[in-house]
Amino acid sequence: MVETAGQALIRDVDITKGAIAEFEEALIFKSLISSKPTKAREIKFWQKTTGYLTLTAPAKLSNIAPGARPFVSETSWTPVTKYSIKYMLDSPMINMEDESDSEVAVFRDNAKDVVEAIANDVDGDIWTVISENDGAGSLINEITTQAAWDAASGQDPFLDIMACKTAIRQNTKRSIRNGVLLLNAKAEQDLLVWLVSTKGSSVPNFASEKVGTGSIERFAGLQVTVSENVTTDFAMVADLKQAATYRTFKPLTTWIITEEGIGRKIRVSTNGIAILIKPKFISLLDGLT
């Protein structure tokens, strides 16, 4: 027996409402990119592979003679087809005896664990798309660090990050409006150590603040976001609202599966995929370790 979303209660705990809230909170990358639904699993879209219209002589777009026809120019767009990804996971069976006398928090935690596992997998797949599988493609900008951020000397994270921003600006002719810096925990640690230990004397007030907070929210005009889905040795500077979008085929849905006389379990599923629209709004930084 499968209970509908409206009946999805265990000991008066609304599993559906709680699961959706936990899912949205656990997602890190998905909230950084644009998102919209799709009616089909097969998604056809156009990927912009160059950033700005340029003309080669004798073509021109200024000083056009009276009565002359304009030249024609267009950027490069590539047709792409992708298929959405289905995510699904069950919680352990909650036997009927445990359901009767266990703490309500147990059921909440079961739903939370399942939802967080799916959210982590969704974010991992988004990273694979926006990083072109850790730089295996050729569409996004790729920058190499001056030196490893955890090196004894020679590193300059600020210069590395500014080089990423410059590459975006040069290839899109646009400023970064919703800029983010994506790091994993080790890269965040190395950046903070560099700021406090190496450059602390140059920016004493800033360094003192970071000693107290132990975290960094903004750097070089970018929102700093930390996730373990960022692959070791990499970081990313991007305007992800411009660069990518997430297409949802089926929103997060929960069911309570009942086996009469035995117990119940929680099933969670969603279906969607991230697609890369304007790759040049992303710079992948390599060589952090």
Phi and psi in degrees as a GROMACS rama.xvg file:
@    title "Ramachandran Plot"
@    xaxis  label "Phi"
@    yaxis  label "Psi"
@TYPE xy
-115.993  126.689  VAL-2
-88.784  141.246  GLU-3
-73.9645  168.88  THR-4
-58.0396  -36.629  ALA-5
-67.3686  -22.6879  GLY-6
-103.733  7.26091  GLN-7
-75.5005  69.0151  ALA-8
-123.16  135.667  LEU-9
-126.343  117.413  ILE-10
52.349  42.7409  ARG-11
66.7176  14.3321  ASP-12
-90.7903  123.109  VAL-13
-78.9289  98.0208  ASP-14
-65.9139  -41.899  ILE-15
-62.9496  -49.4707  THR-16
-61.4505  -44.0013  LYS-17
-66.3528  -39.7489  GLY-18
-65.5833  -42.1837  ALA-19
-63.9537  -42.3873  ILE-20
-63.1797  -43.4937  ALA-21
-65.4459  -37.3328  GLU-22
-63.9392  -47.8782  PHE-23
-64.897  -34.8992  GLU-24
-71.8549  -36.2193  GLU-25
-75.2655  -27.2795  ALA-26
-69.586  131.014  LEU-27
-108.227  -55.0382  ILE-28
-74.2598  -35.6455  PHE-29
-60.607  -33.1061  LYS-30
-74.2341  -14.8796  SER-31
-88.1868  -17.1738  LEU-32
-109.428  161.904  ILE-33
-69.2319  160.53  SER-34
-148.868  140.936  SER-35
-157.717  157.9  LYS-36
-77.1349  161.712  PRO-37
-132.658  145.963  THR-38
-91.6615  -6.09133  LYS-39
-136.178  150.546  ALA-40
-72.6323  -29.8339  ARG-41
-85.87  119.538  GLU-42
-116.023  119.075  ILE-43
-107.656  130.007  LYS-44
-149.465  170.155  PHE-45
-109.451  130.575  TRP-46
-107.167  124.748  GLN-47
-83.8144  118.452  LYS-48
-104.693  -7.89515  THR-49
-131.843  160.439  THR-50
-103.858  -20.5913  GLY-51
-152.496  145.469  TYR-52
-73.4556  124.839  LEU-53
-130.612  145.896  THR-54
-117.912  145.023  LEU-55
-108.069  133.392  THR-56
-54.0686  139.478  ALA-57
-86.9551  -0.277609  PRO-58
-65.3429  145.458  ALA-59
-157.108  164.331  LYS-60
-123.129  3.25654  LEU-61
-129.487  165.461  SER-62
54.8343  45.1078  ASN-63
-80.3664  132.342  ILE-64
-68.8991  146.184  ALA-65
-55.8309  132.761  PRO-66
83.3519  -7.2647  GLY-67
-81.517  149.272  ALA-68
-80.4179  147.01  ARG-69
-73.4967  154.462  PRO-70
-76.1288  161.396  PHE-71
-113.574  134.375  VAL-72
-146.916  148.708  SER-73
-149.194  152.727  GLU-74
-78.2123  170.868  THR-75
-92.3644  122.338  SER-76
-120.175  137.697  TRP-77
-117.143  125.916  THR-78
-72.2519  134.763  PRO-79
-133.613  143.866  VAL-80
-123.381  130.352  THR-81
-134.737  162.778  LYS-82
-120.794  137.561  TYR-83
-65.7874  158.511  SER-84
-109.963  131.206  ILE-85
-93.7626  130.977  LYS-86
-115.464  134.411  TYR-87
-154.263  140.233  MET-88
-155.197  143.909  LEU-89
-105.575  148.409  ASP-90
-81.8958  166.573  SER-91
-61.4361  156.956  PRO-92
-66.5933  130.866  MET-93
-98.6752  106.724  ILE-94
-69.1348  157.909  ASN-95
-63.9557  -28.7902  MET-96
-69.6804  -44.6817  GLU-97
-64.0615  -36.8883  ASP-98
-62.0387  -31.2449  GLU-99
-78.024  -32.0889  SER-100
-127.189  4.2276  ASP-101
-85.7749  161.554  SER-102
-65.175  143.819  GLU-103
-60.0678  -31.1599  VAL-104
-58.9581  -28.1874  ALA-105
-60.4757  -43.4392  VAL-106
-70.3416  -38.4902  PHE-107
-60.8648  -44.3687  ARG-108
-66.5535  -37.3357  ASP-109
-59.0936  -47.0652  ASN-110
-65.8309  -41.3039  ALA-111
-62.0172  -44.2154  LYS-112
-62.6751  -42.351  ASP-113
-65.299  -46.003  VAL-114
-64.9753  -42.4327  VAL-115
-65.4732  -34.8373  GLU-116
-63.4777  -42.9607  ALA-117
-67.1351  -43.7764  ILE-118
-60.0373  -41.5013  ALA-119
-63.5944  -38.264  ASN-120
-68.8285  -40.3968  ASP-121
-60.6348  -46.9292  VAL-122
-62.9575  -37.7553  ASP-123
-61.8332  -40.7466  GLY-124
-69.1112  -34.9514  ASP-125
-63.7471  -43.2169  ILE-126
-59.4088  -42.3292  TRP-127
-58.4873  -39.8015  THR-128
-70.8694  -51.0854  VAL-129
-73.1582  -23.1114  ILE-130
-95.0229  2.64097  SER-131
51.1457  50.9597  GLU-132
54.346  54.7002  ASN-133
58.733  46.057  ASP-134
83.5818  14.2869  GLY-135
-75.7913  -15.1402  ALA-136
-94.0145  -160.774  GLY-137
-139.683  12.0784  SER-138
-95.6794  -39.8159  LEU-139
-80.527  164.135  ILE-140
-75.275  139.885  ASN-141
-125.51  126.945  GLU-142
-124.609  142.281  ILE-143
-107.927  138.799  THR-144
-65.2177  157.934  THR-145
-63.3445  -40.0574  GLN-146
-162.668  163.422  ALA-147
-57.5352  139.547  ALA-148
-66.9181  -21.4797  TRP-149
-100.721  15.2568  ASP-150
-70.7992  160.339  ALA-151
-66.3993  -29.7087  ALA-152
-162.213  167.665  SER-153
91.9703  -12.8328  GLY-154
-78.3465  150.642  GLN-155
-149.656  78.0867  ASP-156
-55.5962  -35.5138  PRO-157
-62.8097  -45.4554  PHE-158
-63.7416  -40.5418  LEU-159
-60.0141  -46.2784  ASP-160
-69.5368  -38.1018  ILE-161
-66.2555  -33.1293  MET-162
-64.1859  -36.8419  ALA-163
-65.1376  -43.9494  CYS-164
-64.0337  -39.7579  LYS-165
-62.7966  -41.4619  THR-166
-61.6803  -39.872  ALA-167
-64.4667  -46.0762  ILE-168
-62.2966  -42.6466  ARG-169
-68.2602  -33.6058  GLN-170
-93.4748  -11.33  ASN-171
-118.901  -16.4352  THR-172
58.7392  29.4944  LYS-173
-133.437  147.122  ARG-174
-78.541  154.999  SER-175
-80.4476  116.46  ILE-176
-88.4196  -40.6657  ARG-177
-121.397  55.9313  ASN-178
-69.8069  137.507  GLY-179
-130.244  149.9  VAL-180
-116.693  113.545  LEU-181
-97.5323  126.436  LEU-182
-136.043  158.207  LEU-183
-94.4321  178.259  ASN-184
-62.6444  -37.593  ALA-185
-65.5011  -42.2484  LYS-186
-66.0527  -38.6247  ALA-187
-61.6992  -43.2627  GLU-188
-58.9879  -47.7318  GLN-189
-63.6518  -37.2762  ASP-190
-65.8014  -43.961  LEU-191
-65.2397  -41.4006  LEU-192
-62.1316  -42.0509  VAL-193
-63.1794  -43.329  TRP-194
-64.8871  -41.4872  LEU-195
-84.8417  -49.3903  VAL-196
-83.048  -39.1928  SER-197
-90.1626  -44.5599  THR-198
-106.477  6.71541  LYS-199
-56.8468  -38.6468  GLY-200
-68.5713  -25.178  SER-201
-78.9623  -31.1629  SER-202
-131.905  69.5005  VAL-203
-61.5374  -40.1524  PRO-204
-65.7713  -44.681  ASN-205
-61.8715  -45.9621  PHE-206
-62.9494  -40.7588  ALA-207
-63.5352  -39.2856  SER-208
-62.6031  -41.8623  GLU-209
-70.6033  -29.7338  LYS-210
-62.0755  -38.0836  VAL-211
-74.0928  -42.5674  GLY-212
-86.4488  -32.8104  THR-213
68.2664  17.5818  GLY-214
-147.466  166.412  SER-215
-137.681  124.602  ILE-216
-95.0157  -34.5613  GLU-217
-138.161  144.85  ARG-218
-152.679  130.539  PHE-219
54.2536  36.8462  ALA-220
77.7269  13.3677  GLY-221
-117.274  144.816  LEU-222
-75.0442  125.666  GLN-223
-90.5255  124.786  VAL-224
-125.364  128.825  THR-225
-111.465  129.444  VAL-226
-151.861  140.839  SER-227
-76.1995  -2.74013  GLU-228
-78.852  -11.1923  ASN-229
-74.903  119.979  VAL-230
-64.0225  140.88  THR-231
-53.5662  138.921  THR-232
87.9031  -3.60973  ASP-233
-123.428  154.901  PHE-234
-141.099  171.886  ALA-235
-143.958  137.259  MET-236
-114.961  129.16  VAL-237
-161.77  158.478  ALA-238
-107.263  87.6611  ASP-239
-71.8685  -22.6213  LEU-240
-63.6509  -33.0944  LYS-241
-83.4885  -36.3722  GLN-242
-79.5617  -36.0618  ALA-243
-142.843  163.838  ALA-244
-144.608  152.316  THR-245
-109.099  126.187  TYR-246
-105.453  116.876  ARG-247
-96.6677  117.278  THR-248
-85.9404  -43.2162  PHE-249
-133.982  122.858  LYS-250
-69.4163  168.345  PRO-251
-57.4156  128.366  LEU-252
-132.836  142.066  THR-253
-121.469  149.454  THR-254
-134.449  151.354  TRP-255
-108.552  116.849  ILE-256
-95.4118  120.094  ILE-257
-105.848  127.586  THR-258
-109.17  108.487  GLU-259
-53.9805  130.39  GLU-260
80.2698  -7.14395  GLY-261
-111.86  -61.0362  ILE-262
165.64  -162.509  GLY-263
-139.056  155.652  ARG-264
-137.724  161.619  LYS-265
-105.26  128.516  ILE-266
-115.088  135.013  ARG-267
-128.813  138.776  VAL-268
-150.15  151.384  SER-269
-152.045  168.968  THR-270
-151.579  124.559  ASN-271
179.33  -178.039  GLY-272
-159.562  147.603  ILE-273
-89.6933  141.704  ALA-274
-130.255  145.79  ILE-275
-95.3326  115.686  LEU-276
-98.0646  -50.5395  ILE-277
-127.409  84.9571  LYS-278
-60.8402  -28.3994  PRO-279
-71.5803  -4.73722  LYS-280
-86.3341  11.3733  PHE-281
-126.143  134.996  ILE-282
-121.577  123.38  SER-283
-97.2939  123.648  LEU-284
-100.679  123.738  LEU-285
-115.049  152.561  ASP-286
96.7875  24.978  GLY-287
-72.2855  -24.1558  LEU-288
